[in-house]
């Protein structure tokens, strides 16, 4: 009996020793792992971990308006419940922000899709971008189109360039819309080390005023102008539980635009890969989300909270009258007849 008890005690001691060694190894490995940049493939569709630290250094002796924490806009909310800024006119100082980011020599990519008759919107989009979008910074606009001969020649300032890439057309505008995430994913994987930020924008829109460094963040969302006064029960989320884009009643934060979003390349890559994967999984089950990639984007951003939220100033709708809190319109969707420009209604 004593021999048997001794063997049990020995096993217990050896097990405890082994567990101790494994724990030490795990804590050491975890420390090293967390110090490394997490690769896009290491994060699941439902997990978000911020990997970018923004060190904001202002030039010495820069003169700008004194900030205040007791004076400012009182008609809007300028921070989300997860403490991400909501950018409205009057909540930032562009002189200060530009002075912080210009020494970093950052590069901003912008994607725009002009397939079929949507090429008619390119001239206004590109010309107004030259007047208002990240002026004074390195900007590379990527135009994806099936009609490269219809891309207008636009004179671009120093440090700014345009690249035209050929993509196929489709008989359904929903398929054109859905393919955008795949194309954006492929572009980012190709250009990951070249650009710092990327914005994905709708071509049937144009700029009216400044859009610049105040919009930079890890993952950047734009509040849809059509629903921000509504209860979330009225948001056009995908409501079928069998869809990967599903958001249940009582869930969700805001309704975000599919026509304007962006951020750091690594963050947008994760978004694009996840939305593409979920869209393709839905397609295999014969499901098309209510608003295609916009539905999947809203699902993604409900779980993976954006670190920067842009107000509806950043994608208004021209057919709407301006609400009292909209002091300026920076970017807006133009009035158009969808029956004339889409391959199907």
Sine and cosine of phi, psi and omega as CSV:
sin_phi,cos_phi,sin_psi,cos_psi,sin_omega,cos_omega
0.00,0.00,-0.67,0.74,0.01,-1.00
-0.89,0.46,-0.63,0.78,0.02,-1.00
-0.90,0.44,-0.65,0.76,0.00,-1.00
-0.90,0.44,-0.68,0.73,0.02,-1.00
-0.91,0.42,-0.59,0.81,0.02,-1.00
-0.90,0.43,-0.65,0.76,0.01,-1.00
-0.91,0.42,-0.66,0.75,0.02,-1.00
-0.88,0.47,-0.70,0.71,0.00,-1.00
-0.88,0.47,-0.66,0.75,0.01,-1.00
-0.88,0.47,-0.69,0.72,0.01,-1.00
-0.88,0.47,-0.68,0.73,0.00,-1.00
-0.88,0.47,-0.69,0.72,-0.01,-1.00
-0.91,0.42,-0.69,0.73,0.00,-1.00
-0.90,0.43,-0.62,0.78,0.03,-1.00
-0.90,0.44,-0.69,0.72,0.01,-1.00
-0.89,0.45,-0.66,0.75,0.02,-1.00
-0.89,0.45,-0.69,0.72,0.00,-1.00
-0.89,0.45,-0.69,0.73,0.02,-1.00
-0.89,0.45,-0.60,0.80,0.03,-1.00
-0.90,0.44,-0.69,0.72,0.03,-1.00
-0.89,0.46,-0.70,0.71,0.00,-1.00
-0.89,0.45,-0.63,0.78,0.01,-1.00
-0.90,0.43,-0.70,0.72,0.03,-1.00
-0.88,0.48,-0.68,0.73,0.02,-1.00
-0.89,0.45,-0.66,0.75,-0.03,-1.00
-0.90,0.43,-0.72,0.70,-0.04,-1.00
-0.91,0.42,-0.62,0.79,0.04,-1.00
-0.92,0.40,-0.70,0.71,0.01,-1.00
-0.90,0.44,-0.65,0.76,-0.02,-1.00
-0.90,0.44,-0.65,0.76,0.01,-1.00
-0.89,0.46,-0.72,0.69,0.01,-1.00
-0.91,0.42,-0.66,0.75,-0.04,-1.00
-0.89,0.46,-0.69,0.72,-0.05,-1.00
-0.94,0.34,-0.33,0.94,0.05,-1.00
-0.98,0.18,-0.29,0.96,-0.01,-1.00
-1.00,0.01,0.43,-0.90,0.07,-1.00
-0.95,0.32,0.76,-0.65,-0.01,-1.00
-0.97,0.24,0.78,-0.62,-0.02,-1.00
-0.97,0.24,0.41,-0.91,-0.02,-1.00
-0.85,0.53,-0.52,0.86,-0.07,-1.00
-0.98,0.20,-0.14,0.99,-0.10,-0.99
-1.00,-0.07,0.02,1.00,-0.07,-1.00
-0.89,-0.46,0.73,-0.68,-0.01,-1.00
-0.97,0.22,0.16,-0.99,-0.04,-1.00
-0.91,0.41,-0.37,0.93,-0.10,-0.99
-0.94,-0.35,0.28,0.96,-0.05,-1.00
-0.81,-0.59,0.70,-0.71,0.04,-1.00
-0.79,-0.61,0.76,-0.65,0.05,-1.00
-0.68,-0.73,0.91,-0.42,-0.04,-1.00
-0.92,0.38,0.79,-0.62,-0.06,-1.00
-0.89,-0.46,0.04,1.00,-0.08,-1.00
-0.91,-0.40,0.82,-0.57,0.06,-1.00
-0.97,-0.24,0.82,-0.57,-0.05,-1.00
-0.99,-0.16,0.93,-0.36,0.02,-1.00
-0.99,-0.13,0.97,-0.24,-0.11,-0.99
-0.99,-0.11,0.95,-0.32,-0.05,-1.00
-0.92,-0.39,0.88,-0.47,0.03,-1.00
-1.00,-0.07,0.53,-0.85,0.04,-1.00
-0.90,0.43,0.57,-0.82,0.04,-1.00
-0.92,0.39,0.62,-0.79,0.05,-1.00
0.94,0.33,0.23,0.97,0.06,-1.00
-0.93,0.37,0.75,-0.66,0.02,-1.00
-0.99,-0.13,0.81,-0.59,0.08,-1.00
-0.44,-0.90,0.24,-0.97,-0.08,-1.00
-0.87,0.50,0.68,-0.73,0.00,-1.00
-0.89,0.45,0.79,-0.62,0.05,-1.00
-0.97,0.24,0.34,-0.94,0.01,-1.00
-0.61,-0.79,0.53,-0.85,0.08,-1.00
-0.96,-0.28,0.06,1.00,0.02,-1.00
-0.85,-0.52,-0.12,0.99,0.06,-1.00
-0.84,-0.55,0.53,-0.85,-0.01,-1.00
0.53,-0.85,-0.27,-0.96,-0.04,-1.00
-0.94,0.33,0.72,-0.70,0.03,-1.00
-0.90,-0.44,0.00,1.00,-0.05,-1.00
-1.00,-0.06,-0.12,0.99,-0.02,-1.00
-0.67,-0.74,0.31,-0.95,0.10,-0.99
-1.00,-0.08,0.75,-0.66,-0.09,-1.00
-0.91,-0.41,0.26,0.96,0.09,-1.00
-0.49,-0.87,0.62,-0.79,0.01,-1.00
-0.99,0.11,0.19,-0.98,0.06,-1.00
-0.88,0.47,-0.37,0.93,0.06,-1.00
-0.99,-0.14,0.28,0.96,0.14,-0.99
0.94,0.34,0.46,0.89,0.16,-0.99
-1.00,0.06,0.64,-0.76,0.04,-1.00
-0.90,0.43,0.59,-0.81,0.20,-0.98
-0.94,-0.35,0.90,-0.43,-0.19,-0.98
-1.00,0.03,0.89,-0.45,0.11,-0.99
-0.84,-0.55,0.35,-0.94,0.13,-0.99
-0.85,0.52,0.72,-0.70,-0.01,-1.00
1.00,-0.04,0.01,1.00,0.00,-1.00
-0.95,-0.31,0.08,1.00,-0.02,-1.00
-0.55,-0.84,0.28,-0.96,0.04,-1.00
-0.89,-0.46,0.96,-0.28,-0.09,-1.00
-0.93,0.38,-0.50,0.86,0.04,-1.00
-0.90,0.44,-0.72,0.69,0.02,-1.00
-0.90,0.44,-0.74,0.68,-0.04,-1.00
-0.89,0.45,-0.69,0.73,0.02,-1.00
-0.89,0.46,-0.61,0.79,-0.01,-1.00
-0.93,0.38,-0.42,0.91,0.05,-1.00
-0.98,0.21,-0.68,0.73,-0.14,-0.99
-1.00,0.03,-0.46,0.89,-0.05,-1.00
-0.88,0.47,-0.66,0.75,0.05,-1.00
-0.88,0.47,-0.33,0.94,0.00,-1.00
-0.98,0.18,-0.19,0.98,0.03,-1.00
0.80,0.60,0.72,0.69,-0.05,-1.00
-0.95,0.32,0.39,-0.92,0.03,-1.00
-0.86,-0.52,0.76,-0.65,-0.03,-1.00
-0.90,-0.43,0.81,-0.58,0.10,-0.99
-0.99,-0.13,0.53,-0.85,0.10,-1.00
-0.71,-0.70,0.74,-0.67,0.04,-1.00
-0.94,-0.33,0.59,-0.81,0.04,-1.00
-0.55,-0.84,0.68,-0.73,-0.05,-1.00
-0.94,-0.34,0.85,-0.53,0.01,-1.00
-0.80,-0.60,0.99,0.12,-0.07,-1.00
-0.96,-0.28,0.66,-0.75,-0.02,-1.00
0.91,0.41,-0.69,-0.72,-0.06,-1.00
-0.96,0.29,-0.09,1.00,0.02,-1.00
-0.93,0.37,-0.16,0.99,0.08,-1.00
-0.89,0.46,-0.35,0.94,0.01,-1.00
-0.89,0.46,-0.32,0.95,-0.03,-1.00
-1.00,-0.05,-0.14,0.99,-0.12,-0.99
-0.89,0.45,-0.65,0.76,-0.07,-1.00
-0.86,0.51,-0.79,0.62,0.02,-1.00
-0.88,0.47,-0.68,0.74,-0.01,-1.00
-0.87,0.50,-0.78,0.62,-0.09,-1.00
-0.94,0.35,-0.66,0.75,-0.01,-1.00
-0.92,0.40,-0.66,0.75,0.00,-1.00
-0.96,0.27,-0.48,0.88,0.10,-0.99
-0.89,0.46,-0.59,0.80,0.04,-1.00
-0.92,0.40,-0.39,0.92,-0.02,-1.00
-1.00,-0.03,-0.44,0.90,-0.20,-0.98
-0.73,-0.68,-0.35,0.94,-0.18,-0.98
-1.00,-0.07,0.95,-0.32,0.04,-1.00
0.75,0.66,0.82,0.57,0.02,-1.00
-0.92,0.39,0.73,-0.68,-0.02,-1.00
1.00,0.02,0.03,1.00,0.00,-1.00
-0.90,-0.44,0.24,-0.97,0.06,-1.00
-0.97,0.23,0.89,-0.46,-0.06,-1.00
-0.78,-0.63,0.73,-0.69,0.06,-1.00
-0.82,-0.57,0.92,-0.39,0.00,-1.00
-1.00,-0.09,0.79,-0.61,0.05,-1.00
-0.95,-0.31,0.90,-0.44,0.02,-1.00
-0.98,-0.20,0.86,-0.51,0.05,-1.00
-0.97,-0.23,0.85,-0.52,-0.10,-0.99
-0.45,-0.89,0.38,-0.93,0.13,-0.99
-0.99,-0.15,0.01,1.00,-0.02,-1.00
-0.77,-0.64,0.94,0.35,-0.07,-1.00
-0.87,0.49,-0.45,0.89,0.00,-1.00
-0.94,0.33,-0.26,0.97,-0.02,-1.00
-0.99,-0.12,0.06,1.00,0.04,-1.00
-0.97,0.23,0.86,-0.51,-0.06,-1.00
-0.93,0.36,0.45,-0.89,0.08,-1.00
-1.00,0.07,0.91,-0.42,-0.04,-1.00
-0.91,-0.42,0.76,-0.66,0.06,-1.00
-0.96,0.26,0.85,-0.53,-0.06,-1.00
-0.93,-0.37,0.55,-0.83,-0.03,-1.00
-0.95,0.32,0.21,-0.98,0.02,-1.00
-0.86,0.51,0.67,-0.74,0.00,-1.00
1.00,0.08,0.04,1.00,-0.02,-1.00
-0.84,-0.55,0.63,-0.77,-0.02,-1.00
-0.53,-0.85,0.29,-0.96,-0.03,-1.00
-0.76,-0.64,0.71,-0.70,0.06,-1.00
-0.83,-0.56,0.75,-0.67,0.01,-1.00
-0.97,-0.22,0.77,-0.64,0.02,-1.00
-0.82,-0.57,0.67,-0.74,-0.07,-1.00
-0.99,0.11,0.74,-0.67,0.09,-1.00
-0.72,-0.69,0.43,-0.90,0.00,-1.00
-0.97,0.24,0.38,-0.92,0.10,-1.00
-1.00,0.02,-0.01,-1.00,0.03,-1.00
-0.47,-0.88,0.36,-0.93,0.05,-1.00
-0.99,0.13,-0.12,0.99,0.01,-1.00
-0.78,-0.63,0.80,-0.60,0.01,-1.00
-0.91,0.43,-0.44,0.90,0.02,-1.00
-0.89,0.45,-0.60,0.80,0.01,-1.00
-0.95,0.32,-0.61,0.79,0.06,-1.00
-0.87,0.49,-0.71,0.70,0.01,-1.00
-0.89,0.46,-0.69,0.72,-0.07,-1.00
-0.92,0.39,-0.51,0.86,-0.04,-1.00
-0.96,0.28,-0.21,0.98,-0.09,-1.00
-0.87,0.49,-0.64,0.76,-0.04,-1.00
-0.89,0.45,-0.65,0.76,0.03,-1.00
-0.89,0.46,-0.70,0.72,-0.03,-1.00
-0.93,0.37,-0.66,0.75,0.05,-1.00
-0.89,0.46,-0.67,0.74,0.05,-1.00
-0.85,0.53,-0.74,0.68,-0.02,-1.00
-0.89,0.45,-0.64,0.77,0.01,-1.00
-0.90,0.44,-0.72,0.70,-0.04,-1.00
-0.91,0.42,-0.66,0.75,0.02,-1.00
-0.88,0.48,-0.51,0.86,0.02,-1.00
-0.98,0.20,-0.58,0.82,-0.15,-0.99
-0.93,-0.36,0.33,0.95,-0.14,-0.99
-0.83,0.56,-0.61,0.79,-0.05,-1.00
-1.00,-0.04,0.03,1.00,-0.10,-1.00
-0.99,-0.17,-0.72,0.69,-0.04,-1.00
-0.97,-0.25,0.37,-0.93,0.03,-1.00
-0.99,-0.15,-0.63,0.77,-0.04,-1.00
-0.74,-0.67,0.36,-0.93,0.06,-1.00
-0.60,-0.80,0.63,-0.78,0.11,-0.99
-0.82,-0.58,0.72,-0.69,0.00,-1.00
-0.95,-0.30,0.89,-0.45,-0.19,-0.98
-0.80,-0.60,0.50,-0.87,0.06,-1.00
-0.98,0.21,0.66,-0.75,-0.04,-1.00
-0.97,0.26,-0.49,0.87,-0.03,-1.00
-0.99,0.15,0.74,0.67,-0.06,-1.00
-0.57,-0.82,0.24,-0.97,0.09,-1.00
-0.49,-0.87,0.36,-0.93,-0.02,-1.00
-1.00,0.01,0.57,-0.82,0.03,-1.00
-0.85,-0.52,-0.48,0.87,-0.05,-1.00
-0.52,-0.86,0.02,-1.00,-0.07,-1.00
-0.76,0.65,0.77,-0.64,0.21,-0.98
-0.73,-0.69,0.93,-0.37,-0.12,-0.99
-0.56,-0.83,-0.63,-0.77,-0.20,-0.98
-0.92,0.40,-0.29,0.96,0.07,-1.00
-0.90,0.44,-0.28,0.96,-0.04,-1.00
-1.00,-0.08,0.00,1.00,-0.06,-1.00
-0.98,0.21,0.64,-0.77,0.04,-1.00
-0.12,-0.99,0.03,-1.00,0.02,-1.00
-0.90,0.43,-0.87,0.49,0.08,-1.00
-0.80,-0.60,0.86,-0.51,-0.15,-0.99
-0.91,-0.40,0.80,-0.59,0.03,-1.00
-0.89,-0.46,0.40,-0.92,0.07,-1.00
-0.86,-0.51,0.78,-0.63,0.03,-1.00
-0.93,0.36,0.78,-0.63,0.01,-1.00
-0.91,0.41,0.73,-0.68,-0.05,-1.00
-0.95,0.32,-0.24,0.97,-0.09,-1.00
-1.00,0.03,-0.19,0.98,-0.17,-0.99
-0.72,-0.69,0.02,1.00,-0.17,-0.99
-0.95,0.30,-0.23,0.97,0.12,-0.99
-1.00,-0.02,-0.14,0.99,-0.13,-0.99
-1.00,0.01,0.41,-0.91,0.22,-0.98
-0.93,0.38,0.55,-0.84,-0.08,-1.00
-0.90,0.43,-0.25,0.97,0.08,-1.00
-0.91,0.42,-0.33,0.94,0.00,-1.00
-0.99,-0.10,-0.06,1.00,0.01,-1.00
-0.91,0.41,0.63,-0.78,-0.01,-1.00
-0.99,0.14,0.74,0.67,0.09,-1.00
-0.90,0.44,0.31,-0.95,0.16,-0.99
-0.96,0.27,0.86,-0.51,-0.12,-0.99
-0.96,-0.28,0.04,1.00,0.03,-1.00
-1.00,0.04,0.87,-0.50,-0.05,-1.00
-0.86,0.52,-0.43,0.90,-0.03,-1.00
-0.96,0.26,-0.19,0.98,0.01,-1.00
-1.00,0.05,0.57,-0.82,0.08,-1.00
-0.94,0.35,-0.24,0.97,0.02,-1.00
-1.00,-0.05,0.09,1.00,-0.13,-0.99
-0.87,0.49,0.74,-0.67,0.19,-0.98
-0.79,-0.61,0.85,-0.52,-0.11,-0.99
-0.96,0.26,0.40,-0.92,0.10,-0.99
-0.82,0.57,0.67,-0.74,-0.03,-1.00
1.00,0.05,-0.05,1.00,0.00,-1.00
-0.92,-0.38,0.22,-0.98,0.00,-1.00
0.98,-0.19,0.37,-0.93,-0.01,-1.00
-0.95,-0.31,-0.96,0.28,0.05,-1.00
-0.83,-0.56,0.09,-1.00,0.19,-0.98
-0.96,-0.27,0.88,-0.48,-0.09,-1.00
-0.99,-0.12,0.46,-0.89,0.02,-1.00
-0.98,0.21,0.66,-0.75,0.21,-0.98
-1.00,0.10,-0.22,0.98,-0.06,-1.00
-1.00,0.04,-0.01,1.00,0.05,-1.00
-0.30,-0.95,0.90,-0.44,0.09,-1.00
-0.33,-0.94,0.24,-0.97,-0.02,-1.00
0.04,-1.00,-0.45,-0.90,-0.01,-1.00
0.71,-0.70,-0.29,-0.96,0.10,-0.99
-0.87,0.49,0.57,-0.82,-0.06,-1.00
-0.84,0.54,-0.66,0.75,-0.04,-1.00
-0.89,0.46,-0.62,0.78,-0.01,-1.00
-0.94,0.34,-0.69,0.73,0.00,-1.00
-0.93,0.36,-0.52,0.85,0.08,-1.00
-0.88,0.48,-0.70,0.71,0.02,-1.00
-0.89,0.45,-0.66,0.75,0.05,-1.00
-0.88,0.48,-0.76,0.64,-0.06,-1.00
-0.89,0.46,-0.68,0.73,0.00,-1.00
-0.90,0.44,-0.67,0.74,-0.02,-1.00
-0.93,0.37,-0.72,0.69,0.01,-1.00
-0.89,0.45,-0.65,0.76,0.04,-1.00
-0.89,0.45,-0.72,0.70,0.00,-1.00
-0.86,0.50,-0.71,0.70,-0.03,-1.00
-0.94,0.34,-0.59,0.81,0.06,-1.00
-0.90,0.44,-0.70,0.72,-0.01,-1.00
-0.92,0.38,-0.58,0.81,0.06,-1.00
-0.90,0.43,-0.66,0.75,0.07,-1.00
-0.89,0.47,-0.69,0.72,-0.05,-1.00
-0.87,0.49,-0.60,0.80,0.02,-1.00
-0.90,0.43,-0.42,0.91,0.02,-1.00
-0.99,-0.15,0.19,0.98,0.04,-1.00
0.96,0.29,0.45,0.89,-0.04,-1.00
-0.91,-0.41,0.71,-0.71,0.16,-0.99
-0.84,-0.54,0.88,-0.48,-0.06,-1.00
-0.86,0.51,0.41,-0.91,-0.12,-0.99
-0.77,0.63,-0.71,0.70,-0.01,-1.00
-0.81,-0.59,0.66,0.75,0.11,-0.99
0.74,0.67,-0.81,-0.58,-0.12,-0.99
-0.92,0.39,-0.44,0.90,0.03,-1.00
-0.91,0.42,-0.60,0.80,0.05,-1.00
-0.91,0.42,-0.69,0.73,0.00,-1.00
-0.93,0.36,-0.59,0.81,0.05,-1.00
-0.89,0.46,-0.67,0.74,0.00,-1.00
-0.91,0.41,-0.62,0.78,0.08,-1.00
-0.88,0.48,-0.72,0.69,-0.03,-1.00
-0.87,0.49,-0.71,0.70,-0.08,-1.00
-0.98,0.22,-0.26,0.97,0.14,-0.99
-0.94,0.33,-0.65,0.76,0.01,-1.00
-0.99,0.14,-0.75,0.67,-0.03,-1.00
-0.99,-0.15,1.00,0.02,-0.14,-0.99
-0.87,0.50,0.73,-0.68,0.08,-1.00
-0.91,0.42,0.58,-0.81,0.02,-1.00
-1.00,0.03,-0.18,0.98,0.07,-1.00
-0.61,-0.80,0.78,-0.62,0.00,-1.00
-0.87,-0.49,0.83,-0.55,0.01,-1.00
-0.99,-0.11,0.68,-0.73,-0.02,-1.00
-0.93,0.36,0.15,-0.99,0.01,-1.00
-0.89,0.46,-0.11,0.99,0.15,-0.99
-0.83,0.55,-0.45,0.89,-0.14,-0.99
-1.00,-0.03,0.02,1.00,0.24,-0.97
-0.21,-0.98,0.98,0.20,0.05,-1.00
-0.99,0.15,0.05,-1.00,0.06,-1.00
-0.85,-0.53,0.83,-0.56,-0.12,-0.99
-0.89,0.45,-0.41,0.91,-0.01,-1.00
-0.98,0.20,-0.15,0.99,0.00,-1.00
-1.00,-0.09,0.60,-0.80,0.17,-0.99
-0.96,0.30,0.45,-0.89,-0.06,-1.00
-0.97,0.23,0.80,-0.60,0.07,-1.00
-0.95,0.32,0.35,-0.94,-0.14,-0.99
-0.88,0.47,-0.51,0.86,-0.03,-1.00
-0.99,0.15,-0.18,0.98,0.01,-1.00
-1.00,0.05,1.00,-0.05,-0.06,-1.00
-0.99,0.17,-0.35,0.94,-0.01,-1.00
-0.46,-0.89,0.56,-0.83,0.10,-0.99
-0.93,-0.36,0.85,-0.53,-0.06,-1.00
-0.99,-0.10,-0.59,0.81,-0.09,-1.00
-0.49,-0.87,0.67,-0.74,-0.05,-1.00
-0.51,-0.86,0.47,-0.88,0.12,-0.99
-0.99,0.16,0.77,-0.64,-0.07,-1.00
-0.98,0.18,0.33,-0.94,0.06,-1.00
-0.96,0.29,0.72,-0.69,0.01,-1.00
-0.45,-0.89,0.28,-0.96,0.05,-1.00
-0.98,-0.22,0.96,-0.26,-0.07,-1.00
-0.88,0.48,-0.52,0.86,-0.01,-1.00
-0.90,0.44,-0.43,0.90,-0.02,-1.00
-1.00,0.06,-0.44,0.90,-0.14,-0.99
-0.94,-0.35,-0.33,0.94,-0.02,-1.00
-1.00,-0.09,0.55,-0.83,0.02,-1.00
-0.93,0.38,-0.40,0.92,0.08,-1.00
-0.56,-0.83,0.37,-0.93,-0.02,-1.00
-1.00,-0.08,0.00,0.00,0.00,0.00
